[in-house]
Amino acid sequence: MKTRKITPYLLVAPYIIHFAVFVAFPVIFSIVLTFHKWNIISPMKFTGFDNYIRLFNDTLFLKSIMNTFVFLIIHIPLQIFVALILAEILNQKIFMRGFFRAAFFLPVVVSGVVVTMLWQQMFAFDTGLLNRILTTVGLDKVGWLVDPNVAMSSIAVMATWKNVGLYVILFLVGLQTVPPHYYEAADLEGANRFQKFFNITLPMIKPTMFMVIILSTIGGFSLFIEPYIMTGGGPLNSTISAVLYIYKQGFFYYHMGYASTLGLFFALIILLVIVIQKKFIEREK
Amino acid sequence: MKRLVFYLGLLFAALSFIYPFIWMISASLAPESEIGSLVLFPNTFTLDSYTQMFSKIPIGRALFNSILVSTIVTFGVLVFGSMVGYALSKLEFKGRELIFYIIIFTMTLPFQITLIPQYILMVKFGWVDTYIALIAPYLMNALAIIMFRQYFKSIPTDLLDAARIDGCGELRILFTILWPNALPAIVTIGILTFMASWNEVLWPLIVIRDESLMTMPQLVTLFAVGGRADAQLGVKLASAILLALPIMIAYLFFQKYFIQSMASTGLKE
């Protein structure tokens, strides 16, 4: 059955126009911008590689990238660990399974703004719930958001709390692809719970594991609103994330050329990390 | 006994996910002087925090803005996404592969690269402080197109050919035959898009400065970090609750669909 030749093009035309305006042009223009100094109002000034030189000497930007990696290094393993345990539990026949699943998933649907405001109170030094529990059991208070060595970890814990429900669900889907007779065979061999987990479950859910790692890496690299609300990047710039820094350069100081350079550079780092992860995954497969 | 410990542990875990929300609601209803105490039920309930919030920020207007923006974005993503998904899955034309690769490229492109130039576009178009700035960049979504394409592939082509013999146009085929047969995909993409749009906060912070055009997450964020709440915790929490409530109510009723939709985000490669 033939349709009119032009019809498919009409159907995809809106997408192509949208792509040209909001993706293709910005990508090209962002590269042009990296060679210029511009605050939008006055005319653009060509500055050659100045922005790049400045970038490599910008210790705060390099710190913000390091901070983002610190966040990822705490957040991803923690998230996988907690999500796997909860998914393993929910995969058994337990009482009120639906309720538990719904509870773990609740923070996923709620805005990060709300979650951040909530945890800001939980983390509060004198009045927060966490420090109250600590002092009740006779321990010292922790400067969750005021100690530069702790603040990023606190944010990583909060992000885990917010997102883990999603990964529980993804792992649950993965766990259900494991054929039950694998476990039955292992039972006959007298395998214990840990042996079954490491020899059957873990290899079988590898695809889910990789997906979870890549999804949470991309999510982690866009860390912004949590430090924006909670700490403003402090204390001592210990929680300033790369996106927060780019935001400040672009929309606080109006350094369009420089912010664009930072964005491009950071995007390349993200792509590099994802490519390395994918390479690793393909080898493992 | 072992069972009991297991359930107590699990219950504790579940509570740690729910308790903060309950505390937030209760704190927003308590008089400011009682909030510090972390007790779940204050001695006296008061709507003070809410009335103060309403007098301080145009939260009603922000609610309207958020609903308007998210609804239009969702509608646009469904209509345009299904159009492209349909062309890619059911129609043959030159350049089809190329468009598919463009979509994949868009999906892997980190947003950090387009953030600044997109803002400059908004300035040059004169769209800063307009609804269009909040809507236009989001009207297309690569993931939605891929999901529609996947789903439409599973619908038999015979169904479409029969309609074509009856003289149906392609758009009519898409909306009267494919759409009713693709409800699960529409629900999934609809929920994902609406939630993403509703919770988006970085972009509004960039393109909207006029308070009457702010979306809810943006207004609540600025209220929380700015000085206008006069450090009154209850008032801040009240605004956070108003932001969380619509999605939480929807989640309560359509929990199954929410979870299914979010689980399918994992289907992308």
Interface residues (C-beta under 8 A of the other chain):
Chain A: M1 T3 K5 T7 P8 Y9 L11 V12 P14 Y15 I16 H18 F19 V21 F22 V23 F25 P26 V27 F29 S30 L33 I40 L86 I89 I94 F95 F99 F100 R101 A102 A103 F104 F105 L106 P107 V108 V109 V110 S111 G112 V113 V114 M117 L118 W119 Q121 M122 T127 L129 R132 W161 G165 L166 I169 L170 V173 T208 M211 V212 L215 I218 F221 S222 F224 I225 Y228 I229 G232 A242 V243 I246 Y247 G250 F251 M256 A259 S260 G263 L264 F266 A267 I270 L271 I274
Chain B: Y7 L10 A13 A14 S16 F17 I18 P20 F21 W23 M24 A27 G36 L38 F80 M83 V84 Y86 A87 L88 L91 E92 F93 R96 I99 I102 I103 T106 T108 L109 P110 F111 Q112 I113 T114 L115 I116 P117 Q118 Y119 I120 L121 V123 A136 P137 L139 M140 I145 L160 D161 R164 I165 E170 L174 M195 W198 N199 V201 L202 L205 I206 P217 V220 T221 A224 V225 L233 K236 L237 A240 I241 L243 A244 I247 M248 Y251 Q255 F258 I259 M262 A263 T265 G266
